[in-house]
């Protein structure tokens, strides 16, 4: 198994062209020779959860190849689409599983038992799996983001152990690239598309006009994953 995933997060589409152009710019980063096998979006596709924002997203994603998206705290999971709180995408030996870990009306995340059960069902029979969801299940050391993390990381750890074939966990929400080891597997954060996280937790994230949008590219070679980050400067 050798394939690549383009990992995007937090475009926060609002129906206007400025944010749509930022999303298009990261989708256009990869030349034809490095076109990914699939695109994974880890949440906050829309800024207000409006139907028009998802229509805009689907127009932008048309003819981009296979893609899968997990909802974020700004999303309306029903409008984002899919067949319930867990969806999956099969790719020559790798199964990408997108989970809804959002809590209605809240910014933090939580993995519910029913979602974990469905994820395990989607993983059955896969040679390798990737779990994709919005809020990271660990402390980043940044108080602004840590207050909105996934609150029951033990449930994610138990799911990884239960599945047994997880090659990586992909998250967003933090609007910053990041990497860690969680429950023995790589946990990888995509940069934000709409904005970037400031190192200073006392200030809000940098606005879209201050920094270019960026994405992560994950290459899977058997059990090994290599990640590079690319900016649409």
ABEGO torsion letter per residue (X at the ends): XBBBBBBBBGAGBAGBAAAAAAAAAAAAABBAAABBABBBBBEGABAAGBAAAAAAAAAAABGAEBBBBBBBAABBAAAAEEBEABBBBBBGGBBBBBBBABBBGBABBBBBAAAAAAAAAAABGBABBBBBBABBABBAGBAAAAAABBABAAAAAAAAAAAGABABBBBBGAGBBBBBBBGGBBBBBBBBAABBBBABAABBBBBAAABBBBBBBBBBBEABBBBBBBBBX
